[in-house]
Amino acid sequence: MTESRSIQFFDVLITGAGFAGLCMAIKLKQQGKYSFAVLERGDQMGGTWRDNTYPGAACDVPSLLYSYSFETWPHWQRDYSPHDNIMAYMEHCVDRYGLGPHILTGQNVVKAQWLEQEGLWEAETEKGDIFRARFAIGSTGPLNKAKLPEIPGRENFAGPSWHTSHWQHDISLKGKRVAVIGTGASAIQVVPAIANEMKELILFQRTPPWVMPRKDKPVSEARRNRYRRFPWMQKLAREALYWKFESRAIAFVTFPGLMKTAKRMALRNLNKAIRDPNLRKQLIPDYDMGCKRVLRSDDYYPALTRKNVVLETESILKMDSNHIKTSSGKSYEVDLIVYATGFEAAEQMAPFEFLGRDGVDLRNLWAKGGEAYLGTTVAGFPNFFIVVGPNTGLGHNSIIHIIESQVQYIMSALDAMEKEGITRVEVKKEMQDKFNQEVQERLKGTIWNVGGCMSWYVNQEGKNTTLWPGYTWQFRRMLRRFHPADYNCS
Ligand code: N01
């Protein structure tokens, strides 16, 4: 007897309810023409902000910019918001736009495939539920899978250990000897937040980051009231911030030499906070500023001067049940390990079996690096759009700007298809290739490619598949309107 599977139909299926998925859902809801569902693997929306609850989790982009341009919110508590405030904003957006019924939580997509005959996408979730839709939108983001380091003996460590994106809040750090591995954006927030709790914190640094002052401060009640009464004032402040951040792209993409000024500021920041010349020396990066993400913190360096904090710059050789051993033979006895070792970013653009036309799996197609047209559509994958796809990440401004540009492009595509009676679009391979050649050409001179560092921006093949090599206003201009001529349409 064959089991009959119940299938749920929608016009649009969105995968992932983070900032990108929610933005897509809001625009579809506002337009009101399409049925849609957001399939979310977690038990609530929030994406990376739901997962990353580590102590000190906050955004290193100011909240006025790290929020939707169309949804001002007068409740930001600080210029750079902590995790809870950001989650509250996202919840507010879900309520305000009535997205609750559209978000199907606990639906971890394990496979999706294009059904050529039906002209539909079919998604299957871990639970065995089946969904079909005319359009598939991928908004799972690049930072959804924790990366753990390959260190001999890691599996033998007997104490608790976890990645920053899976913080175990029920285990106290009080009085323990804790190792933190990694000194990226997550680590520099975690370390100051936990350093005073424990007996000893050993911070394993492989490469020091460039750290600029964040100059974070609370948003005064008076300012919040002003924003409440006059939302246009908040919009104006947001616009000013946008251009301030955008101007930084000049140094990242056009004149890397301009980074020298910022470098001087970062060194001043370091020298001011750290008196010990040896420690200072260990914290000075030997690559160009901007090559890795420039970090912002007011409390990271001061935390490293605490008596109970040790900075270890030797590489980790191995671990056993309660020790971490370094390359020169030093041995640290530790009770607990926090891995602040980042994400499988480049690999995670296609996080599950994803079969396009002719059964081609996007994971295989992108094994050596993702490529898409305008970071949004992929040849061989009809009626499929990605938000925050290949080469759409930023080193200088808010990703929300990119998300809004892509969502606007997708809405324009749906609109054009309806007006012109098109049911199926697939980007022309030559358009995609030409676009990617241009992107890689432009990346050649940028600080990320010539700055002398290894970063998650560049994959194992040495190809930068994560960053947009230009200004965000250029990206928006390119995605302003969907052009059917770039696509095979039927
Ligand atoms: O990860 P990372 P992250 N031994 O990849 C080190 C976003 N984010 O979670 O530099 C020792 O930056 C590794 O060393 P190295 C943001 O986009 C945003 O901190 O490779 N160390 C590095 O220091 C960010 O870029 C916010 O030599 C090892 C660290 O682990 C992205 O998330 C906040 C090691 C990994 O740093 C990822 O940040 C937080 C080993 N074996 C994060 N293996 C906002 O505020 C790895 N490392 C918006």
Boltz pocket constraint, residues with backbone or C-beta under 6 A from the ligand:
constraints:
  - pocket:
      binder: B
      contacts: [[A, 58], [A, 59], [A, 60], [A, 61], [A, 143], [A, 149], [A, 150], [A, 151], [A, 164], [A, 181], [A, 182], [A, 183], [A, 184], [A, 185], [A, 186], [A, 187], [A, 204], [A, 205], [A, 206], [A, 207], [A, 293], [A, 316], [A, 340], [A, 341], [A, 342], [A, 343], [A, 454], [A, 456]]
      max_distance: 6.0
